[in-house]
Amino acid sequence: MNINGLQLQQGVILSLNKQVQETVQAQAATLLEGFAQTQQSIQEAQAPHPVAGKVLDIRA
């Protein structure tokens, strides 16, 4: 392979590498955003326990 062929190959590899990195970053951002929304939904859906922490049951 001559110099131009190697440069072309390196250019293609760098371009593909950049595209893959951008795709992975976008997927990670989407995943983390979805996770945060799910956690918030779970916390909002949980009702506090009616007596938790208010009554001590001490038996001898």
Secondary structure, DSSP 8 states (H G I E B T S, - for coil): --HHHHHHHHHHHHHHHHHHHHHHHHHHHHHHHHHHHHHHHHHHH----SSTTT------
